[in-house]
């Protein structure tokens, strides 16, 4: 019986043959690998004229092909730059966000999109034996930008103080926070975006808060730690060009800025007539 079962098993395996073998793949059907960088081109990123160094850097984008336009891919890109690079100073802990709003020729024209402080700077400010006071306010500038401004400050010891700690009472914290909100609303709400950025660069708002709160409790390290752009007005090319110190905003077929009918530019001297 056992031998008969073994013979049947051998016969069944021989009859199936190569039925379960996978079909062999044909060679030579691989796609040619094309380097994606051959389809890319470089654009220069320009910062607004409020900063000393206008050249932020370069950005890469796929060339215009068919309905995919390179300028559309560039608009809306956000670039984060240290203030030290934009103003050639040592204030490296403050970072500015710039958003690309228009592309002309090989230049990306940016506008202010936010401000922040580096994490290492924020961590270095927070210490023991003092009170941290923070305030936030949503303010609308005169040109229609809705900004959310964050402020922070720390209590400090009085002159000749022997006591180790410098903690403020809850009522003092509330009074300082109210002063912070009022000063930020007044300073930002009465200016346009360009003037607000000029105030953020030296952090003059933080210095004003420090002076005003001196009669409540002495403060130190008062900073505008963050600014967010919540809403923007409708895009205006003329206003963006004014921010960059450029003329009217009309362009030729190559995308280069040209003078409008109101702006006179003296023609170049011709070598021969």
KEVEX-917950 format. One record per residue: x, y, z of N, C-alpha, C in turn. Coordinates in pm, whole numbers, padded with zeros to 5 digits, always signed. Atoms other than C-alpha are relative to their C-alpha. Last residue first. Example, Ala and Ser with C-alpha at 12.3 -4.5 7.8 and 13.67 -1.06 7.14 Angstrom:
<sites>
-00082-00119-00006+01367-00106+00714-00077+00109+00073+00089-00119+00000+01230-00450+00780+00090+00120+00000
</sites>
This chain:
<sites>
+00135-00034+00047+02320+10675-03658-00022-00062-00137+00005-00050+00139+02620+10528-03476-00144+00024-00040-00137-00011+00052+02721+10463-03116+00002+00055-00142-00029+00094+00109+02376+10539-02976+00141+00022-00054-00074-00065+00108+02347+10707-02636+00035-00103-00104-00145+00021+00003+02083+10535-02423+00064+00068-00119-00049+00110+00085+01735+10687-02392+00152-00009+00002-00082-00052+00109+01647+10904-02090+00054-00114-00085-00137+00049-00015+01374+10743-01882+00078+00047-00122-00092-00028+00110+01045+10924-01836+00138-00054+00033-00139-00006-00043+00782+10772-01607+00090+00019-00120-00020-00112-00092+00415+10857-01676+00146+00017+00041+00012-00126+00073+00392+10637-01988+00027+00121+00089+00136-00027+00047+00522+10335-01795-00002+00137-00066+00067-00122-00048+00892+10248-01771-00140+00009-00056-00017-00115+00091+01004+09890-01829-00077+00118+00057+00076-00120-00038+01060+09598-01590+00031+00112-00098-00082-00103-00063+01189+09284-01766-00085+00123+00028+00026-00005-00143+00946+08995-01830+00082+00103+00073-00096+00085-00071+01090+08911-02174-00021-00002+00150+00029+00141+00031+00779+09045-02356+00096-00097+00068-00002+00029+00144+00810+09380-02175-00022-00149-00022-00109+00087+00048+00701+09459-01818-00008-00017-00150+00030+00051+00133+00500+09734-01644+00120-00082-00049+00042+00138-00001+00560+09757-01266-00041-00054-00134+00139+00040+00020+00571+10129-01203-00042-00143-00004+00099-00083+00068+00936+10179-01112-00126-00080-00028-00002+00012+00147+01137+09987-00853-00108+00091-00058-00068-00117+00057+01216+10079-00492+00013-00006-00150-00133+00041+00048+01132+09727-00374+00078+00116-00061-00068+00061-00114+00838+09845-00162+00143-00040-00036-00041-00112-00088+00732+10073-00447+00080-00052+00119-00114-00063+00066+00733+09767-00678+00052+00120+00080-00115+00089-00017+00508+09581-00432+00126+00060-00062-00044-00012-00140+00268+09878-00415+00123-00087+00026-00061-00132-00017+00246+09892-00795+00055+00020+00140-00135+00005+00056+00182+09517-00818+00075+00132+00021-00019-00123+00077-00119+09529-00583+00145+00005-00047-00135-00025+00051-00236+09194-00445+00002+00123-00089-00013+00046+00138-00569+09217-00261+00136+00042-00055+00091-00065+00095-00521+09277+00112+00020-00057-00140-00065-00099+00087-00351+09017+00332-00105+00071-00085+00076-00034+00121-00476+08814+00628+00075+00108-00077+00123+00080+00005-00309+08627+00915-00079+00025-00128+00091-00071+00091+00052+08751+00881-00124-00089-00017+00064+00082+00105+00231+08616+01190-00087+00090-00087+00104-00073+00073+00479+08806+01410-00052-00092-00110+00058+00062+00120+00694+08641+01679-00104+00093-00063-00062+00129+00031+00925+08721+01970-00052-00062-00128+00108+00050+00086+00858+09093+02001+00053-00132-00055-00015+00016+00145+01116+09124+02277-00136-00026-00065+00135-00012+00059+01149+09240+02638+00016-00002-00152+00017+00094+00113+01480+09110+02775-00143+00000-00052-00116+00008+00089+01446+09311+03099-00026-00107-00105-00010+00113+00093+01158+09433+03314+00134+00003-00073-00109-00010+00100+01122+09658+03621+00012-00129-00082-00106+00093-00045+00775+09630+03783+00111+00008-00104+00074+00115-00055+00474+09867+03760+00099-00101+00060+00069-00041-00123+00659+10203+03721-00082-00114+00062-00097-00021-00109+00907+10050+03472-00066+00037+00133+00032+00090-00112+00628+09915+03250+00092+00019+00121+00135-00028-00051+00640+10208+03004-00033-00082+00125+00004-00132-00064+01019+10191+02955-00134+00025+00069-00088+00004-00117+01026+09814+02888-00002+00132+00077+00074+00074-00104+00727+09842+02653+00081-00002+00130+00107-00090-00048+00908+10113+02452-00080-00066+00113-00064-00101-00084+01220+09891+02426-00103+00098+00058-00039+00063-00126+01011+09599+02299+00064+00098+00097+00126+00019-00076+00849+09821+02033+00032-00061+00136+00029-00123-00076+01195+09940+01914-00127-00013+00085+00085+00038-00114+01294+09587+01810-00028+00120+00092-00075-00030-00123+01576+09719+01581-00073-00040+00128-00143+00025+00022+01434+09528+01276+00082+00037+00124-00037+00134-00046+01074+09515+01406+00151-00025-00012+00000+00002-00148+01021+09892+01381+00046-00135+00053-00110-00087-00043+01128+09902+01012+00008+00009+00153-00124+00077+00019+00899+09603+00953+00120+00081+00045-00002+00102-00107+00607+09801+01103+00128-00083-00009-00043-00068-00124+00689+10100+00878+00007-00098+00117-00141-00038+00016+00672+09878+00566+00055+00064+00127-00085+00118-00021+00346+09716+00683+00149+00035-00009+00014+00100+00107+00162+10047+00726+00104-00110+00020-00101-00002+00106+00147+10227+01061-00038-00097-00112-00008-00136+00056-00110+10329+01327+00099+00009-00117+00125-00042+00064-00219+09974+01411+00005+00136-00066+00019+00073+00126+00136+09849+01478-00123+00053-00075-00118-00013+00087+00246+10100+01744-00021-00064-00137-00021-00140+00040-00097+10143+01906+00113+00012-00103+00114-00040+00083-00191+09774+01917+00020+00142-00054-00010+00071+00129+00158+09680+02043-00111+00042-00095-00114-00057+00075+00149+09952+02313+00013-00066-00137+00032-00137+00042-00201+09854+02433+00111+00059-00087+00103+00007+00105-00124+09479+02440-00030+00139-00054-00060+00061+00120+00201+09529+02635-00099+00001-00117-00087-00102+00060+00035+09767+02883+00062-00051-00130+00090-00100+00059-00241+09511+02946+00080+00111-00069+00055+00060+00123+00022+09239+03001-00093+00098-00071-00107-00003+00101+00206+09464+03250-00050-00055-00133-00021-00140+00038-00116+09527+03448+00107+00012-00109+00115-00042+00081-00204+09155+03449+00018+00144-00051-00010+00071+00128+00146+09061+03569-00112+00043-00093-00105-00069+00077+00127+09327+03841+00018-00062-00139+00057-00129+00042-00206+09187+03964+00101+00079-00084+00095+00025+00109-00059+08833+03969-00060+00130-00053+00131+00046-00046+00238+08949+04178-00094-00015-00120+00105-00102+00000+00583+08974+04017-00131-00061+00050+00132+00043+00048+00867+08739+04115-00099+00116+00009+00064-00123+00049+01223+08872+04140-00134-00037-00062+00101+00010+00106+01398+08609+04353-00052+00137-00041-00046+00081+00114+01728+08617+04546-00098+00006-00117+00084+00119+00022+01639+08900+04783+00040-00070-00130-00070+00113-00065+01929+09141+04840-00074-00131-00027+00090+00100-00060+01811+09410+04599+00081-00117+00055-00042+00028-00138+02061+09695+04545-00092-00101+00072-00138-00036-00036+01882+09800+04223+00024-00021+00150-00014-00144-00023+01557+09606+04173+00146+00033+00033-00022-00048-00137+01581+09253+04039+00008+00153+00002-00139-00001-00044+01438+09169+03697+00010+00059+00141-00024-00091-00113+01101+09064+03556+00148-00007+00040-00036+00064-00126+01098+08900+03215+00021+00105+00107-00089-00078-00085+00935+08996+02885+00023-00071+00132-00043+00067-00123+00754+08838+02591+00095+00092+00077-00102-00072-00077+00551+08972+02299+00036-00081+00125-00029+00067-00128+00354+08799+02024+00113+00076+00068-00130-00037-00058+00200+08996+01734+00012-00064+00138+00007+00049-00138-00078+08858+01512+00140+00017+00060-00117+00062-00061-00096+09070+01197-00033-00050+00140+00036+00041-00135-00391+09160+00972+00116-00080+00058-00059+00128-00042-00261+09351+00669-00042-00029+00145+00089+00115+00009-00497+09621+00536+00057-00135+00036+00016+00047+00138-00273+09916+00446-00069-00136-00011+00076-00099+00079-00327+10096+00780-00019-00044-00145-00080-00116+00040-00219+09785+00973-00085+00093-00087+00009-00026+00144-00470+09553+01141+00079+00125-00032+00008-00141+00040-00378+09418+01485-00006+00010-00151+00025-00003+00145-00427+09080+01656-00026+00146-00040+00104-00090+00047-00268+09080+02005-00011-00011-00153+00029+00018+00143-00062+08840+02215-00112+00095-00040+00124-00064+00047+00104+08887+02555-00012-00020-00151+00023+00006+00145+00368+08700+02756-00133+00065-00034+00129-00062+00034+00513+08759+03103-00013+00002-00152+00017-00019+00145+00788+08533+03241-00139+00056-00026+00133+00026+00057+00853+08582+03612+00001+00028-00150+00062-00118+00062+01203+08551+03762-00133-00041-00061+00008-00114-00093+01393+08318+03998-00052+00130-00065+00071+00010-00128+01484+08060+03730-00001+00135+00071-00083+00039-00115+01579+08131+03370-00086-00013+00125+00081+00056-00110+01417+08160+03025+00093-00050+00111+00065-00108-00076+01625+08388+02801-00072-00052+00124-00101-00068-00081+01868+08117+02679-00061+00111+00086-00037+00086-00113+01578+07898+02566+00101+00069+00092+00115+00007-00092+01437+08177+02348+00034-00081+00124+00009-00131-00066+01782+08239+02192-00113+00000+00102-00109-00008-00098+01835+07866+02122-00002+00134+00074+00034+00074-00122+01490+07842+01961+00109+00016+00105-00056+00135-00003+01559+08114+01705-00026-00066+00136-00130+00003-00066+01324+08411+01698+00049-00144+00006-00013+00098-00109+01039+08463+01454+00137+00016+00064-00126-00012-00072+00907+08708+01194+00001-00098+00116-00002+00039-00142+00639+08684+00930+00138+00019+00060+00099+00105-00025+00544+08719+00561-00002-00045+00147-00005+00051-00137+00718+09039+00447-00111-00102+00024+00059-00092-00098+00724+09074+00068+00006-00065+00138+00061+00052-00122+00926+08911-00209-00060+00112+00085+00018-00114-00091+01010+08990-00571-00082-00046+00120+00119+00025-00083+01146+08684-00755-00011+00115+00101+00003-00048-00139+01389+08792-01029-00132-00034+00067-00059+00106-00082+01479+08614-01354+00001+00038+00148-00130+00042+00052+01249+08828-01568+00051-00120+00077-00025-00082+00119+00970+08947-01343+00141-00029-00049-00121+00041+00072+00819+08714-01080+00012+00085-00126-00001-00026+00144+00567+08839-00823+00135-00042-00059+00131-00048+00046+00455+08763-00467-00005+00026-00150-00010-00044+00139+00742+08551-00330-00139+00038-00051+00080+00079+00095+00703+08533+00047+00010+00060-00139+00034-00080+00118+00968+08654+00293-00073-00089-00099+00055+00080+00108+01002+08514+00646-00043+00093-00113+00110-00060+00076+01232+08702+00882-00044-00096-00110+00019+00054+00136+01450+08540+01149-00122+00065-00064+00131-00039+00054+01589+08712+01461-00011-00045-00145+00107+00081-00061+01870+08528+01644-00138+00036-00054+00029+00124+00074+02146+08650+01409-00119-00077+00054+00128+00037-00060+02167+09014+01520-00053-00127-00068-00021+00120-00082+02537+09045+01434-00129-00050+00066-00035-00029-00140+02491+09287+01143+00011-00131+00078-00146+00004-00022+02488+09267+00761+00039+00044+00142-00044-00135-00040+02120+09370+00735+00150+00009+00029+00073-00104+00072+01968+09076+00544+00054+00139+00030-00030+00008+00143+02226+08818+00652-00065+00113-00078-00143-00028+00017+02216+08920+01020+00041-00004-00147-00013-00146+00011+01834+08932+01002+00147+00040-00019-00046-00063-00125+01838+08558+00938+00018+00150-00024-00135-00057+00000+01638+08449+00634+00031+00058+00136-00033-00044-00137+01335+08224+00586+00146+00043+00004-00144+00010-00028+01204+08201+00228+00026+00056+00140-00042-00076-00119+00836+08132+00155+00147-00028+00028-00111+00063-00072+00721+08024-00193+00045+00092+00115+00046+00064-00122+00382+08170-00285+00108-00073+00077+00085-00088-00083+00468+08252-00644-00054-00077+00120-00082-00080-00091+00752+08030-00774-00084+00085+00095-00061+00090-00099+00536+07755-00928+00080+00079+00104+00108+00045-00089+00320+08017-01103+00053-00092+00109+00034-00112-00090+00633+08185-01246-00109-00041+00099-00097-00005-00110+00755+07852-01392-00037+00107+00103-00083-00120+00007+00442+07804-01605+00088+00009+00124-00067-00017-00129+00297+07455-01647+00100+00116-00009+00086-00082-00088+00058+07486-01945+00063+00023+00137+00145+00011+00025+00317+07368-02197-00080+00093+00089+00030+00098+00105+00663+07360-02041-00151-00012-00015+00136-00007+00054+00802+07652-01839-00015-00099-00114+00024-00093+00111+01127+07539-01677-00144-00005-00048+00008+00067+00131+01121+07355-01344-00036+00100-00108+00136+00032+00044+01223+07577-01048+00006-00070-00137+00004+00090+00115+01532+07646-00837-00144-00032-00037+00099+00108-00016+01585+07936-00599-00013-00075-00132+00055+00051+00126+01874+08176-00553-00096-00113+00030-00062+00123+00049+01982+08394-00261-00062-00039-00133+00022+00106-00100+01856+08677-00043+00073-00127-00042-00015+00132+00063+02002+08957-00256-00008-00109+00106+00121+00036+00074+01860+09283-00113+00006-00142-00057-00041+00099+00101+02121+09331+00159-00124-00051-00072-00125-00047+00062+02038+09651+00348+00042-00091-00114-00120+00069-00045+01674+09563+00424+00122+00048-00078-00015-00030-00143+01375+09800+00390+00126-00066+00058-00104-00102-00018+01430+09778+00010+00016+00042+00146+00044-00141+00012+01232+09452-00003+00111+00098+00036+00066-00046-00123+01424+09120-00049-00048+00145-00020-00027-00138-00042+01503+08985-00397-00081+00034+00124+00102-00043-00097+01530+08612-00478+00039+00137+00053-00053-00079-00113+01732+08536-00794-00116+00046+00088+00055-00136-00011+01596+08258-01020+00061+00068+00122-00021-00076-00123+01769+07939-01137-00062+00138-00009-00072-00127+00018+01650+07695-01403-00001+00079+00130+00016-00107-00099+01546+07328-01402+00072+00127-00043+00125-00072+00028+01484+07073-01680-00021+00120+00094-00011-00056+00135+01845+06946-01687-00124+00082-00037-00056-00135-00006+01823+06910-01308+00019+00062-00139+00105-00102-00012+01586+06614-01346+00053+00144-00001-00031-00083-00117+01870+06393-01483-00102+00112+00012-00038-00137+00038+01704+06159-01732+00025+00079+00128-00001-00091-00113+01700+05783-01666+00052+00136-00045-00126-00072-00010+01609+05592-01984-00008+00100+00115+00006-00141+00042+01318+05364-01919+00136+00064+00013-00019-00100-00105+01390+04988-01900-00007+00140-00058+00117-00088-00005+01238+04757-02168+00014+00110+00106-00012-00114+00092+01572+04591-02265-00118+00095+00000-00103-00098-00034+01512+04246-02118-00001+00113-00102-00084-00038+00112+01190+04049-02153+00098+00108+00043+00014-00140+00043+01061+03899-01832+00094+00028-00115-00124-00078-00007+01039+03520-01805-00023+00141-00054-00049-00037+00134+00693+03371-01743+00122+00091+00012+00040-00136+00041+00668+03226-01392+00053+00032-00139-00112-00091+00027+00696+02843-01357-00052+00135-00047-00008-00109-00099+00393+02677-01200+00116+00096-00023+00119-00087+00004+00305+02462-01509+00014+00120+00092-00044-00136-00031+00659+02322-01550-00118+00098+00001-00111-00058+00076+00570+01948-01540+00037+00138+00050+00018-00146-00009+00227+01870-01388+00110+00073-00075+00105-00045+00092+00242+01509-01520-00017+00152+00004-00052+00003+00138+00577+01432-01356-00101+00057-00098-00099-00110+00013+00453+01545-01012+00056+00005-00141+00071-00130-00001+00140+01326-01044+00095+00118-00016+00069-00017+00129+00344+01016-01150-00067+00137-00007-00105-00026+00102+00579+01048-00850-00064+00029-00134-00052-00135-00025+00283+01077-00606+00103+00039-00104+00103-00097+00045+00112+00771-00757+00048+00144+00015+00000+00000+00146+00434+00565-00721-00099+00100-00055-00122-00071+00044+00467+00670-00350+00003+00009-00151+00021-00145-00022+00104+00570-00281+00120+00082-00047+00096-00047+00101+00159+00224-00440-00024+00151+00012-00072-00014+00126+00473+00169-00228-00090+00052-00111-00089-00117-00010+00278+00239+00092+00073+00024-00132+00084-00122+00000+00000+00000+00000+00086+00125+00000
</sites>
